[in-house]
């Protein structure tokens, strides 16, 4: 059987935090410690929908509910 060094740790993605979950996996795999997905999302300036803001411990930025505004915010972040 193949042994991983460091050992594999199972992570669960929090709702709407797929990017921070991926980064959390990379950080763990490289033995850089444990950083919560919400902390990573906060540092990256991730935005969440108003309907789910109460499901997070940290106060993350809120995005407008209209899908077109969500896309515009993402495009703006790329080019600014």
Buried (B, 14 or more C-beta within 10 A) or exposed (E): EEEEEEEEEEEEBBEBBEBBBBBBBEBBEEEEEEBBBBBBBBEBEBBBEEEEEEEBEEEBEEBEEEEEEBEEBEEEEEEE
